[in-house]
Amino acid sequence: MSEIRATTISDLVGTGPVTLTGQYAQTVRIQFDGTGTISITDSENCSSITDVGNGTTTINFTNAHADANYSFAGSSGDPSNTTVSAAPRSVVPTTSALRKISVTVTGTATDVAYNSMMVSGDLA
């Protein structure tokens, strides 16, 4: 496998960093089990997760975002519990963390087995 390492990618004439327009990347990705002792199954740019309470988890980023105006999307589900909605919601995000709340179709926060979140934004 090849590996490319660079501090700066220069423009065509070599006078400065290349300007990327329309290039947006996922900055955080996590999948975790939210039941029992919560545990990360797979992640990228996540330093840890914290069990805050019933159905509520804080996802801590390894690298902070430039501001808290990033976009995020996620899902929650449990194959054995048909009352769980794939409707995560969040409290106000910060540059270094995002709180995820998994809720039932009636709006009750609940622990579920399958949780995933993706974040897209500018890193600091």
N, C-alpha and C positions, 0 to 999 in steps of 0.2 A: 504494500500500500504506500502511496506517495503522500508526502506531507509538505504543505507550504506554510512558512512562517514569515510574517512581515510586520514591521512597525507601521509603515505608511505605504500605501499604494499610490504612486504618483500619476499625474495626468500625462498626456501624450508627450509634452515637451519637458517633463521632469521638474516643473517649477512649484509644484505643490500637490497636496492630496487630491485624489480624484473625487469629483462630486457625484454622488449617487443620487439619482432622482427616481422616484417610483420604486425604490428598493426597500421593502419593509420585511422584516423578519420576525419570527416568533422569538421572544426573549426569555420566556419561562414556559416550561411544560412539566406537568406532574400528573401522575396517576397514583392513587393511594387507597388503602383499605381503611375505612373510617369506623370499623367496629372493633370492640375490645381495645387492645393496645394498638392505637393507630400506627400504621407503618407505610412508608413510601415503597411502592412497587417499582416505579421507574420515574426518573426526573431529569431535568436539565435546568441549571441555574437556580436550584432550590437547596438552601443550606439545611433546612429542617422544617418540620411541621409541628404545630402545637395544638393539642386537644384543649379547646376552650370550654366546651360544654356539649350538651346534647346536640348532635348534628352540626356543630360549629368548630371549624378548624382554621388556624392561621397558617398561611403558607409564607415562609420566610425566604427571601431571595438571597442568593449568593452575591450577586452584583446588583446594586440599586439602580433604579430608573432615574432619569434626569428630573422628572417631576411625576406627580401622581395622576397625570392625565392620560394614562395608557388604557388600552382596550383589553377586555378579558372576556372569555367565554368558558363555559364548563358544563359538565353533566354529572348527575348522581343517579344511582340506581342500585337495586338489589333484586336479583332474579327471584328470590324467595318471598319477596314482599311486594305485592301488586299495588299497594297503596302509596308507594313512593313515586313521586313525580321527578322527572329529569329536569328539575327547575332549581338550580342553585341561585342564590342571591348573595349579595355581599354588602358589608358596611363600607364606609368611605375608605378607599385604598390609600396606602402611604407609598413612598418611594421604595421602601424596603420590604413591604409585606402586603398581603391581601388576605382578608378574612372571608372564608367560604361557609355558607350556611346551606345545608341540605334540608329541604322541607317536603312534607307530604302534600297531597292534593288539597288538603284542608288547611295548609299553612303551618302545620306543627313541625318544628325542627326535630330531626331524627337522624340517628347514626345509620349509615348505609355502607355496604361492602365496596361498591365501586364508585370512585370519585375521580374526576379528571378536570384539569384547568389548563388553559393556554392563555398567555399574555403576549401582547404585541405593543411595543413602545420603544422610546429612545432610552438606552442605558446611559448612566452618568459617566 
